[in-house]
């Protein structure tokens, strides 16, 4: 269905272009039509990207203790290493207070069974922010139906 709409759009664009009388008008219409088509395709691809990102986001829960000690979280992403397994949680930590301690990340599968755990030592100074990687074992594949906790 979408392929048919794309063909219809391309046919309409071609029809408009060839109905122009002069070379200058043809160039002008090509530019305008190309601009409109480019914007439409850009919005479409942006929507697809956003939809895919939302579809592959695992649920991430943050323990209240971390907020009490002055740590906030910004953007978090799940990615993979060279083995094509999504086993790295990258978290942007914001330190509202000085902090020195550990943070543990746990991964659970769709049946709520623990499948990975990473504990890292963190040191942050008040008003500092940085990215931290929680690199799980290569056998921990974080899927879109997984659940992650930070404690």
C-alpha positions as CSV (number, residue, x, y, z in Angstrom):
1,X,0.0,0.0,0.0
2,X,2.8,2.5,0.9
3,X,4.7,1.5,-2.2
4,X,1.6,2.4,-4.3
5,X,1.3,5.8,-2.6
6,X,5.0,6.5,-3.3
7,X,4.5,5.6,-7.0
8,X,1.5,7.9,-7.1
9,X,3.5,10.7,-5.5
10,X,6.3,10.2,-8.0
11,X,3.9,10.1,-10.9
12,X,2.2,13.4,-9.6
13,X,5.6,15.0,-9.3
14,X,6.5,14.0,-12.9
15,X,3.2,15.2,-14.2
16,X,3.6,18.7,-12.6
17,X,7.2,19.0,-14.0
18,X,6.3,18.1,-17.5
19,X,3.3,20.4,-17.6
20,X,5.7,23.4,-17.3
21,X,6.2,25.5,-20.5
22,X,9.7,26.9,-20.2
23,X,13.1,25.6,-19.0
24,X,13.2,28.1,-16.1
25,X,9.8,27.1,-15.0
26,X,10.7,23.4,-15.2
27,X,13.8,24.0,-13.0
28,X,11.7,26.1,-10.5
29,X,9.1,23.4,-10.3
30,X,11.7,20.6,-9.9
31,X,13.3,22.5,-7.1
32,X,9.9,23.2,-5.3
33,X,8.7,19.6,-5.9
34,X,12.0,18.2,-4.8
35,X,11.9,20.3,-1.6
36,X,8.4,19.2,-0.7
37,X,9.2,15.5,-1.5
38,X,12.4,15.8,0.6
39,X,10.6,17.2,3.5
40,X,7.9,14.5,3.3
41,X,10.5,11.7,3.2
42,X,12.5,13.3,6.0
43,X,9.4,13.4,8.2
44,X,8.5,9.8,7.3
45,X,12.0,8.5,8.1
46,X,12.1,10.5,11.3
47,X,8.8,8.9,12.4
48,X,10.1,5.4,11.5
49,X,13.3,6.0,13.5
50,X,11.3,7.2,16.6
51,X,8.9,4.2,16.3
52,X,11.7,1.7,16.1
53,X,13.5,3.3,19.1
54,X,10.4,3.1,21.2
55,X,9.8,-0.5,20.1
56,X,13.3,-1.6,21.3
57,X,13.5,0.3,24.6
58,X,13.6,-2.0,27.6
59,X,12.0,-0.8,30.8
60,X,14.5,0.8,33.2
61,X,13.8,1.2,36.9
62,X,15.9,3.4,39.2
63,X,16.1,2.7,42.9
64,X,14.9,5.6,45.1
65,X,18.1,5.4,47.1
66,X,20.1,6.8,44.2
67,X,17.9,9.9,44.0
68,X,18.3,10.3,47.8
69,X,22.1,10.5,47.6
70,X,21.9,13.1,44.8
71,X,22.1,11.2,41.6
72,X,19.8,11.9,38.7
73,X,19.7,10.1,35.3
74,X,19.5,11.6,31.9
75,X,19.5,9.7,28.6
76,X,20.0,6.0,28.8
77,X,20.6,3.7,25.8
78,X,21.2,0.0,25.2
79,X,23.7,-1.0,22.6
80,X,25.9,-3.9,21.7
81,X,29.6,-4.7,21.4
82,X,31.2,-6.3,18.4
83,X,29.2,-9.6,18.9
84,X,25.8,-8.1,17.8
85,X,24.4,-8.7,21.3
86,X,22.8,-5.8,23.1
87,X,24.7,-6.1,26.4
88,X,25.8,-2.5,27.2
89,X,23.6,0.0,29.2
90,X,24.9,3.5,28.9
91,X,23.5,5.9,31.5
92,X,24.1,9.7,31.7
93,X,24.6,10.4,35.4
94,X,24.0,13.8,36.9
95,X,25.6,14.4,40.4
96,X,23.6,16.9,42.5
97,X,25.8,16.0,45.4
98,X,29.3,14.5,45.8
99,X,29.0,10.7,45.5
100,X,31.5,7.9,46.0
101,X,30.1,4.3,45.9
102,X,28.7,1.6,43.8
103,X,25.8,1.3,41.4
104,X,24.5,-2.1,40.4
105,X,22.7,-2.7,37.2
106,X,20.6,-5.8,36.8
107,X,18.9,-7.3,33.7
108,X,15.8,-9.4,33.7
109,X,14.2,-11.3,30.9
110,X,10.6,-11.3,29.9
111,X,9.8,-13.9,32.6
112,X,11.4,-11.6,35.2
113,X,14.4,-14.0,35.6
114,X,17.7,-12.3,36.3
115,X,20.1,-12.8,33.4
116,X,22.8,-10.3,34.2
117,X,24.4,-8.1,36.9
118,X,27.1,-5.5,36.8
119,X,28.4,-3.5,39.8
120,X,30.7,-0.5,39.1
121,X,32.4,2.0,41.4
122,X,31.3,5.5,40.8
123,X,32.8,8.8,41.9
124,X,31.1,12.1,41.1
125,X,31.5,15.6,42.2
126,X,28.6,17.9,42.8
127,X,27.3,19.6,39.5
128,X,29.3,17.1,37.4
129,X,27.7,14.8,34.8
130,X,29.1,11.9,32.8
131,X,28.2,8.8,30.8
132,X,28.8,5.5,32.5
133,X,28.7,2.1,30.7
134,X,27.4,-1.0,32.4
135,X,28.9,-3.8,30.3
136,X,27.1,-7.0,30.9
137,X,28.4,-10.5,30.1
138,X,28.3,-11.3,26.3
139,X,25.6,-13.8,27.0
140,X,23.2,-11.2,28.4
141,X,21.1,-10.1,25.5
142,X,19.0,-7.1,26.5
143,X,15.8,-7.3,24.4
144,X,12.9,-4.9,24.0
145,X,10.9,-7.0,26.5
146,X,13.7,-7.0,29.1
147,X,13.7,-5.0,32.4
148,X,16.7,-3.2,33.8
149,X,17.2,-1.9,37.3
150,X,19.7,0.5,38.7
151,X,20.4,0.2,42.5
